[in-house]
Amino acid sequence: MGDKKLVPTMLSTLPDGRGAIVAGHGVTVVHAPGRRAGPRSGHYVVTIVGPRINACWKFSFRELEKLSRSVAGAVMRKCETRDGAFELGAEVW
């Protein structure tokens, strides 16, 4: 996302292969339009299905935007054990 605001068209940029976002799991993010017109109305549904996680969450665009930025910030921090290297990803169990 970078500094951009979350809009439904961004969903097409998400990797769609199993394990591409969460190791060993399929992840889908779907936008459900709201009553108001416009791309920032409605909500998003994030579903993770696999051997360890089978869950579904509903987020407003603000909640998902904030969560996305906080995860991106944590993953992109410089790794303290390596000189100048960045973490490649994170898994939470």
Summary of the structure (lengths in Angstrom):
residues: 93
radius of gyration: 14.9
end to end distance: 24.7
largest distance: 50.0
contacts: 179
relative contact order: 0.16
helix: 23%
strand: 25%
